[in-house]
């Protein structure tokens, strides 16, 4: 099986709101931003993934972290 990110409309975004983290349904779509890397984590729930994302330093530095589920695709269809 190959794994791919689900589409951006399935995302939950975590960003710093000044006093606390903001959790927003939907993608973080700002064209001046670039992909700084990614993590693949094995968690049971979206809440667990968001909790992990809130600890990523980029959030406190004014960035955003987009949390997206993976979808498994049979290898023959992964091209």
N, C-alpha and C positions, 0 to 999 in steps of 0.2 A: 504494500500500500504506500502511496505517496501522500503527503500532507500539504495542503494549501490553506492560505488564509481565506476565511469567508469574506464576502464583499464588504466594502467600507461601511455600508448602511447597517451592518450588524455590530458595529463597534460601540464601545463605551470609552469615553475619554476621561482621563484624570489630569487635572491641572491645578496649579496653586492659585488660590483665590485671595491671598494676602494674610488671612488669619487661619485658614484651613483649606484642605483640598476640596476642589469642586469635582463632583462626579456627574458627567453629562452623557446622556444617551446620544449616540451618533458619532460620526467621525470628526477628527480634528482636521479641517481642510483649510489651511492657510498657505498660499502658494509660496510665501517666503521661507517656510520651514522646509527642512530636509530630513531625510531618514538618517538618524544617528546610530542605528543598530537595532537589534531586536533580541528578545528573549523568548525561548519556548519553554514553558513551564507546565508541569503536570499537576493540575488541581481539580478538585471535584466540582466546584461551583464558580460562577461569575464573581460572587462576593469574595472568594478566596483569591481570584486573579486580580481583582481591584485592590484588595489589601496589599498584595505583593507590589502592584504598580505604584501605590502611594509611597513606597519606600525607595523608589528609584530617584537618585539625586537630581536628575534633569527636571523633575516636577518642581522642586523647590528653587531651582535656578531660573524659573520663568518659562520652562518648556511645557510640553504636554506629552502624555503617554497614552497611546491608543491601545485598548485591549480588544482583541478579536479572537473568536474561536477558530479552531482548525476544522477542516473537513477532510476526511480520508477519501482518497480516490484510488481505484484500482490502477496499478502501474500502466496498464495498456491504454488508459484514458488520460494519463497525466501529462501528455505532451502539449 
